[in-house]
């Protein structure tokens, strides 16, 4: 019984650590996305097209909102 409990505790700790590491990675990715979106909004509000489009990937396609 003691051995089974020890195995359970070890598995639970490993599971908790892996979930915690995943949560940290997700938060880091969210912070990166937030930084890019903030920079995009700032560049757009200042009509800084060069900086705005530098934030896009090299193969990005910009559709815009102009109806012409």
ZATI-642517 format. One record per residue: residue in one letter; y, z, x of N, C-alpha, C in turn. Coordinates in pm, whole numbers. Layout:
! residues N
+---------+---------+--------+--------+----------+--------+---------+---------+--------+--------+
| residuo | n_north |   n_up | n_east | ca_north |  ca_up | ca_east | c_north |   c_up | c_east |
+---------+---------+--------+--------+----------+--------+---------+---------+--------+--------+
|       A |       Y |      Z |      X |        Y |      Z |       X |       Y |      Z |      X |
...
+---------+---------+--------+--------+----------+--------+---------+---------+--------+--------+
END
This chain:
! residues 68
+---------+---------+--------+--------+----------+--------+---------+---------+--------+--------+
| residuo | n_north |   n_up | n_east | ca_north |  ca_up | ca_east | c_north |   c_up | c_east |
+---------+---------+--------+--------+----------+--------+---------+---------+--------+--------+
|       X |    -120 |      0 |     82 |        0 |      0 |       0 |     126 |      0 |     86 |
|       X |     121 |     81 |    195 |      237 |     89 |     283 |     265 |    -46 |    350 |
|       X |     158 |   -118 |    384 |      173 |   -249 |     446 |     236 |   -350 |    352 |
|       X |     196 |   -347 |    227 |      251 |   -439 |     127 |     399 |   -410 |    105 |
|       X |     434 |   -283 |    101 |      573 |   -244 |      83 |     657 |   -290 |    201 |
|       X |     603 |   -276 |    322 |      675 |   -321 |     442 |     698 |   -471 |    439 |
|       X |     597 |   -547 |    400 |      609 |   -692 |     390 |     714 |   -728 |    285 |
|       X |     712 |   -660 |    173 |      810 |   -686 |      68 |     952 |   -660 |    117 |
|       X |     971 |   -550 |    188 |     1104 |   -516 |     239 |    1151 |   -622 |    339 |
|       X |    1064 |   -665 |    428 |     1100 |   -767 |     527 |    1136 |   -898 |    457 |
|       X |    1057 |   -939 |    361 |     1084 |  -1063 |     288 |    1216 |  -1051 |    210 |
|       X |    1240 |   -937 |    150 |     1365 |   -917 |      75 |    1485 |   -923 |    168 |
|       X |    1475 |   -862 |    285 |     1587 |   -864 |     381 |    1612 |  -1006 |    429 |
|       X |    1507 |  -1079 |    462 |     1523 |  -1218 |     507 |    1585 |  -1302 |    396 |
|       X |    1540 |  -1283 |    274 |     1598 |  -1357 |     161 |    1744 |  -1325 |    142 |
|       X |    1780 |  -1198 |    151 |     1919 |  -1158 |     136 |    2006 |  -1218 |    246 |
|       X |    1957 |  -1215 |    370 |     2034 |  -1270 |     481 |    2055 |  -1420 |    468 |
|       X |    1952 |  -1491 |    421 |     1967 |  -1636 |     407 |    2064 |  -1670 |    295 |
|       X |    2062 |  -1593 |    187 |     2157 |  -1616 |      77 |    2298 |  -1584 |    123 |
|       X |    2314 |  -1478 |    199 |     2446 |  -1441 |     251 |    2501 |  -1549 |    343 |
|       X |    2416 |  -1602 |    431 |     2460 |  -1708 |     522 |    2500 |  -1832 |    444 |
|       X |    2426 |  -1864 |    339 |     2460 |  -1980 |     256 |    2594 |  -1959 |    188 |
|       X |    2617 |  -1838 |    137 |     2744 |  -1809 |      68 |    2861 |  -1822 |    164 |
|       X |    2844 |  -1778 |    288 |     2951 |  -1790 |     388 |    2977 |  -1937 |    417 |
|       X |    2872 |  -2017 |    431 |     2888 |  -2160 |     458 |    2960 |  -2229 |    343 |
|       X |    2927 |  -2192 |    221 |     2993 |  -2252 |     104 |    3141 |  -2216 |    103 |
|       X |    3174 |  -2092 |    133 |     3314 |  -2050 |     135 |    3391 |  -2122 |    245 |
|       X |    3328 |  -2145 |    360 |     3393 |  -2219 |     468 |    3422 |  -2362 |    426 |
|       X |    3327 |  -2424 |    358 |     3347 |  -2561 |     310 |    3457 |  -2566 |    204 |
|       X |    3461 |  -2468 |    116 |     3567 |  -2463 |      15 |    3703 |  -2450 |     81 |
|       X |    3711 |  -2370 |    187 |     3838 |  -2352 |     258 |    3884 |  -2483 |    322 |
|       X |    3789 |  -2560 |    377 |     3823 |  -2690 |     437 |    3873 |  -2787 |    330 |
|       X |    3805 |  -2790 |    217 |     3846 |  -2878 |     107 |    3984 |  -2839 |     57 |
|       X |    4006 |  -2710 |     41 |     4137 |  -2662 |      -5 |    4247 |  -2702 |     92 |
|       X |    4219 |  -2695 |    222 |     4320 |  -2732 |     321 |    4357 |  -2880 |    311 |
|       X |    4256 |  -2965 |    292 |     4283 |  -3109 |     280 |    4360 |  -3139 |    152 |
|       X |    4319 |  -3078 |     41 |     4390 |  -3102 |     -85 |    4534 |  -3052 |    -79 |
|       X |    4555 |  -2938 |    -16 |     4691 |  -2886 |      -1 |    4775 |  -2981 |     84 |
|       X |    4716 |  -3033 |    192 |     4788 |  -3129 |     277 |    4818 |  -3258 |    201 |
|       X |    4723 |  -3305 |    119 |     4746 |  -3425 |      38 |    4861 |  -3404 |    -59 |
|       X |    4860 |  -3291 |   -127 |     4967 |  -3263 |    -224 |    5102 |  -3250 |   -154 |
|       X |    5103 |  -3186 |    -38 |     5228 |  -3171 |      36 |    5282 |  -3306 |     81 |
|       X |    5194 |  -3390 |    137 |     5237 |  -3523 |     183 |    5285 |  -3608 |     65 |
|       X |    5217 |  -3600 |    -47 |     5258 |  -3677 |    -165 |    5394 |  -3630 |   -216 |
|       X |    5416 |  -3500 |   -217 |     5543 |  -3448 |    -268 |    5661 |  -3484 |   -178 |
|       X |    5631 |  -3515 |    -51 |     5737 |  -3553 |      43 |    5740 |  -3704 |     67 |
|       X |    5661 |  -3778 |     -9 |     5651 |  -3924 |       5 |    5620 |  -3964 |    148 |
|       X |    5532 |  -3888 |    212 |     5491 |  -3915 |     350 |    5360 |  -3992 |    348 |
|       X |    5371 |  -4123 |    326 |     5254 |  -4208 |     313 |    5166 |  -4210 |    435 |
|       X |    5226 |  -4208 |    553 |     5147 |  -4213 |     676 |    5056 |  -4090 |    686 |
|       X |    5112 |  -3973 |    663 |     5032 |  -3850 |     669 |    4933 |  -3845 |    553 |
|       X |    4975 |  -3889 |    436 |     4889 |  -3888 |     317 |    4762 |  -3969 |    343 |
|       X |    4780 |  -4093 |    388 |     4664 |  -4179 |     406 |    4584 |  -4145 |    531 |
|       X |    4642 |  -4072 |    624 |     4566 |  -4029 |     742 |    4460 |  -3926 |    704 |
|       X |    4474 |  -3864 |    588 |     4378 |  -3764 |     544 |    4255 |  -3826 |    477 |
|       X |    4262 |  -3954 |    448 |     4149 |  -4025 |     388 |    4051 |  -4069 |    496 |
|       X |    3925 |  -4087 |    458 |     3824 |  -4140 |     550 |    3859 |  -4284 |    585 |
|       X |    3810 |  -4330 |    698 |     3840 |  -4467 |     743 |    3795 |  -4573 |    643 |
|       X |    3687 |  -4547 |    571 |     3635 |  -4646 |     477 |    3672 |  -4615 |    332 |
|       X |    3770 |  -4528 |    311 |     3812 |  -4490 |     176 |    3884 |  -4606 |    108 |
|       X |    3873 |  -4611 |    -23 |     3944 |  -4709 |    -103 |    4041 |  -4633 |   -193 |
|       X |    4170 |  -4664 |   -183 |     4271 |  -4597 |    -263 |    4304 |  -4685 |   -383 |
|       X |    4281 |  -4633 |   -503 |     4308 |  -4709 |    -624 |    4447 |  -4682 |   -679 |
|       X |    4501 |  -4565 |   -659 |     4635 |  -4533 |    -704 |    4647 |  -4530 |   -856 |
|       X |    4772 |  -4519 |   -902 |     4796 |  -4510 |   -1046 |    4895 |  -4615 |  -1095 |
|       X |    4942 |  -4701 |  -1005 |     5038 |  -4805 |   -1043 |    4967 |  -4910 |  -1127 |
|       X |    5025 |  -4945 |  -1240 |     4960 |  -5039 |   -1332 |    4979 |  -5185 |  -1292 |
|       X |    5057 |  -5213 |  -1187 |     5081 |  -5353 |   -1150 |    4973 |  -5409 |  -1061 |
+---------+---------+--------+--------+----------+--------+---------+---------+--------+--------+
END
